[in-house]
Amino acid sequence: MSRRGLGASILLWLLAPGLVGSATAQIAPRLTGSAVIDQLETAQHDLAARAAGLPHSSLRATSQRLASVADGLRKTLGSDAGKPIDLIAADAKASAYRASAAAQRAQAYLDASKGCSDDDANAMAEALAKTVELLAAGGGSSKMQPVINGVETQDHRQLFVLRSGSKDTAFALVGVNLFDAQCEDPVVTATDAQGKPQSVQPSVTGVLPNRVELKLPAGSQLQSGSYVLHVMSKRKAFLVGCAAQPEALAAVQVATPAKVSVSYALTATCQSGKGEQVMPPIAGTMPDFAGGGAVSQNIAMDGCANPVSYAITAKVTFGDGHSASVGPFSQIASAGITAGLPGGLSLSWDPSVRQIFVRPSASTCKGVY
């Protein structure tokens, strides 16, 4: 093929409609002030709807604060609302970035709190409330405005609540303009809600412009309440070197695991000389469960040499006093029984070892570390 023919073939390949369409579909429109206001209004309405199911949470107040942020941003932007926020004045741009971060964090809460117990969802709501408060009150502006719009685990799950534990706790702050490779690493400190330094401070383990990875020491005993993260970064400026940037803020909530009590009743149906006989139920209570690993209980099955089937019921009682019952669930004697429990737990009966287990189920609350 001649060079001219080869060039024509390449041009036709590049202009193929399907290829052009797929490339164009991956490019997001530039963020405008109007788009940020839409984000805020959507988050505000969705939080208000979620608050109806959590009447004792801070969601309603956070929804109202988002509405105020939207009104304030609308007044700040004025006729510039339709412009990409990177093209407007520095102070207005900073306000728009922080407002967008608040809306993104609210949407993350709505997604991550699905399937959570009320206790966990309320603790997550406290983290969201503090985050929105900090972003709404934030000040300072920069040409490359640093802002944190999410906190997530190493496997990219949105994170709102930390527990004290014996394992290393690793998580990340995600956002924009958090690091300039021409300058030293950002400094991250943690305070409580009033600005007092926390006794347990995070260490920075990795940095990118859009991500700062952190780790807490093994066995950290965190103070309950807000754990506010302050990121101080620098950016290289012409002739003046690395200059300090406005601090970027994020907040998570430290909460003790909700105590859960699980009681059970296991009934065996046995083969006897007269046919099948239903034995009296074996009732008991599982060891205390506080959201960690599995707990188990051995079951003595006296008087049933030839079981035909088993049935199990369970009652879950939460720390605030409310409870829920499930079952009975039945299965032939050679097969195990696994059932979901309220609060993101699962109950299992293993006849081969004659043990009942309670453990976090796969659908456990995703916003809690």
Buried (B, 14 or more C-beta within 10 A) or exposed (E): EEEEEEEEEEEEEEEEEEEEEEEEEEEEEEBBBBBBBEBBBBBBEBBBEBBEEBEEBBBBBBBBBBBEBBEBBBEBBEEBBEBBBBEBEEEBBBBBBBBBBBBBBBBBBBEBBEBBBBBBBBBBBBBBBBBBBBBBEBEBBBEEBBBBBBBBBEEEBBBBBBBBBEEEBBBBBBBBBBBBEEBEBBEBBBBBBEEEEBEBBBEBEEBEBBBBBBBBEEEBEBBEBBBBBBBBBBBEBEEEEBEEBBBBBBBBBBBBBBBBBBBBBBBBBBBEEEEEBEBEBBEBEBEEBEBEEEBBBEBEBEEBEEBBBBBBBBBBBBBEEEEEEBBBBEBEBEEEBBBBBBBBBBBBBBBEEEEBBBBBBEEBBBBBB
